[in-house]
Every structure is written in C-alpha cells, then in structure tokens.
Amino acid sequence: MPAEEKRLYPFKLCRQGTRLHGQVALADLPDMLSVLSSDQGAVTYDLACDVDDEGIARVRLHIAAELSLLCQRCLQPLVWSVDGVTLLSPVRTDVAQQQWSASYEPLQVSETGAVLLVDLLAEELWLAMPQLPRHTTACVVQTDDPAIAGTASEEPGPFAVLRQLRLQP
Ligand SMILES: [Zn+2]
C-alpha cells in the first residue's frame, strides 16, 4: 500500500498494544515540498501504542528526519535535524466531551477513528520546524566567484572566511 494511503486506527492500535515503525519519503507528505529546498530524504517514525494506568489510549511517536530548508537570512540551504518524541492521545473530532488528560497532545482522528499516517507525520514535522530557519553559525557571504560558490554549508570554508575578512572596511 502506498505510504500516502496508509490509514491508522489509533484507538484500536492502543488496545492491541501495537508498535509500528518505518519510513516515508518527504515527497509523499502533504504540503511539505512547499517549504523544503529539496524533495530528497525521508522521515523515520516509530509509533508505540498502549493504554496508560488511567485507561487512556496513548501513542508515543518518535520521528527523525533531516529537512532541507532555506536560511531566511542568506537564502542558502540549511539542514534542520528533527529528532523528537511526542506523547499523543487519540481524540475523535465528532465527540465533544471525552475523557482527557493534560499529559498528552491531541491526535485528531475521523469519525471512524482513522488518521492518515502522512497527515500525522506532516503535522509533527511542521511543529518541529522553526518558523524562521536560520544558520546557527555565520551565513556564507554571497559571491559569484566559482572558487567560493558551493561552500554554502553551515561551516564556512577557509576561502569564505578570507573573503569576509577582505570585505570588512
Ligand atoms: Zn544563512
């Protein structure tokens, strides 16, 4: 079954104590390519479903991905590493009042109790992404010099550093 059609039933998975893991291409996630500078890569997920001591369905979701974003300062690519765990509890959108625990983030499921795996992964990635991605180290100076172009990594190469020094008044 293609990843984008994979449907999960979290309440059922929790009752059964199911654990699921795998990988989905970033290109298969809805709306994701609009913010990525490359359609390469994948998100790795691990879903551990069970019921907590109070009888609440609980989903422990671990996601890991390397996202190619654009630095909003120098407009060069930057790699943003996502590696995090979220504790979720399924919530049916058609049920107004239900048992709720502040320990979990809501995991919206349909009237039939289903959620698309790609929707779940995309939402978690959106939450893990910075609103204004920027290089954490100094941005590489823009240049037309082919000897320097292409060093747009997070670590400026020695030539870029030299050029920065030369550009200073
Ligand atoms: Zn930058």
Residues whose N, C-alpha, C, O or C-beta is under 5 A from the ligand:
A	BS01	ZN	C71 R73 C74 H135 C139
